[in-house]
Amino acid sequence: MGEPILEHAVILVDPEGTTYRATTFGEQREDGTWWGWLEFQPRAGGPPLATGQETSQPNRDALAYWATGLEPVYLEGALIRALDLAE
């Protein structure tokens, strides 16, 4: 299920004009490392879209640090990947 790590401030728009808010999520593995993915919540409501694994980090703090460095262009690409997975 994972836990929210960081809600990103940027608002993203898909090719059809739907707007989304992006959140980085993470989950700890049995070996103590963390993996992370992005979820995109439509601002008008509805189910979120999710990417597959975007990163693997040694701990939760490193995952949170990784998330703070994501630029809007990365988030735009991740939204496209999430849209492709939803098809």
Contacts in CASP RR format, 6 or more apart in sequence:
PFRMAT RR
TARGET T0000
AUTHOR 0000-0000-0000
METHOD contacts of the structure
MODEL  1
MGEPILEHAVILVDPEGTTYRATTFGEQREDGTWWGWLEFQPRAGGPPLA
TGQETSQPNRDALAYWATGLEPVYLEGALIRALDLAE
1 27 0 8 1.000
2 25 0 8 1.000
2 26 0 8 1.000
2 27 0 8 1.000
3 25 0 8 1.000
3 26 0 8 1.000
3 27 0 8 1.000
4 23 0 8 1.000
4 24 0 8 1.000
4 25 0 8 1.000
5 23 0 8 1.000
5 24 0 8 1.000
5 25 0 8 1.000
5 26 0 8 1.000
5 36 0 8 1.000
5 60 0 8 1.000
5 63 0 8 1.000
5 64 0 8 1.000
5 67 0 8 1.000
6 23 0 8 1.000
6 24 0 8 1.000
6 64 0 8 1.000
6 67 0 8 1.000
6 68 0 8 1.000
7 21 0 8 1.000
7 22 0 8 1.000
7 23 0 8 1.000
8 21 0 8 1.000
8 22 0 8 1.000
8 23 0 8 1.000
8 24 0 8 1.000
8 67 0 8 1.000
8 70 0 8 1.000
8 75 0 8 1.000
10 22 0 8 1.000
10 72 0 8 1.000
10 75 0 8 1.000
11 19 0 8 1.000
11 20 0 8 1.000
11 21 0 8 1.000
11 43 0 8 1.000
12 19 0 8 1.000
12 20 0 8 1.000
12 21 0 8 1.000
12 22 0 8 1.000
12 40 0 8 1.000
12 72 0 8 1.000
12 75 0 8 1.000
12 76 0 8 1.000
12 79 0 8 1.000
13 19 0 8 1.000
13 20 0 8 1.000
14 20 0 8 1.000
14 79 0 8 1.000
14 83 0 8 1.000
18 42 0 8 1.000
18 44 0 8 1.000
19 42 0 8 1.000
19 43 0 8 1.000
19 44 0 8 1.000
20 40 0 8 1.000
20 41 0 8 1.000
20 42 0 8 1.000
20 43 0 8 1.000
20 49 0 8 1.000
20 79 0 8 1.000
21 40 0 8 1.000
21 41 0 8 1.000
21 43 0 8 1.000
22 38 0 8 1.000
22 39 0 8 1.000
22 40 0 8 1.000
22 75 0 8 1.000
22 78 0 8 1.000
22 79 0 8 1.000
23 38 0 8 1.000
23 39 0 8 1.000
23 40 0 8 1.000
23 41 0 8 1.000
24 36 0 8 1.000
24 37 0 8 1.000
24 38 0 8 1.000
24 54 0 8 1.000
24 63 0 8 1.000
24 66 0 8 1.000
24 67 0 8 1.000
24 70 0 8 1.000
25 36 0 8 1.000
25 37 0 8 1.000
25 38 0 8 1.000
25 39 0 8 1.000
25 50 0 8 1.000
26 34 0 8 1.000
26 35 0 8 1.000
26 36 0 8 1.000
26 37 0 8 1.000
26 60 0 8 1.000
26 63 0 8 1.000
27 34 0 8 1.000
27 35 0 8 1.000
27 36 0 8 1.000
28 34 0 8 1.000
28 60 0 8 1.000
29 35 0 8 1.000
32 59 0 8 1.000
33 56 0 8 1.000
33 57 0 8 1.000
33 58 0 8 1.000
33 59 0 8 1.000
34 56 0 8 1.000
34 57 0 8 1.000
34 58 0 8 1.000
34 59 0 8 1.000
34 60 0 8 1.000
34 62 0 8 1.000
34 63 0 8 1.000
35 53 0 8 1.000
35 55 0 8 1.000
35 56 0 8 1.000
35 57 0 8 1.000
36 53 0 8 1.000
36 54 0 8 1.000
36 55 0 8 1.000
36 56 0 8 1.000
36 57 0 8 1.000
36 63 0 8 1.000
37 50 0 8 1.000
37 51 0 8 1.000
37 52 0 8 1.000
37 53 0 8 1.000
37 54 0 8 1.000
38 50 0 8 1.000
38 51 0 8 1.000
38 54 0 8 1.000
38 75 0 8 1.000
38 78 0 8 1.000
38 79 0 8 1.000
38 82 0 8 1.000
39 48 0 8 1.000
39 49 0 8 1.000
39 50 0 8 1.000
39 51 0 8 1.000
39 82 0 8 1.000
40 48 0 8 1.000
40 49 0 8 1.000
40 50 0 8 1.000
40 78 0 8 1.000
40 79 0 8 1.000
40 82 0 8 1.000
41 48 0 8 1.000
42 48 0 8 1.000
49 79 0 8 1.000
49 82 0 8 1.000
49 83 0 8 1.000
49 85 0 8 1.000
49 86 0 8 1.000
50 82 0 8 1.000
50 85 0 8 1.000
51 78 0 8 1.000
51 81 0 8 1.000
51 82 0 8 1.000
51 85 0 8 1.000
52 81 0 8 1.000
52 85 0 8 1.000
54 78 0 8 1.000
55 63 0 8 1.000
55 66 0 8 1.000
57 63 0 8 1.000
57 66 0 8 1.000
END
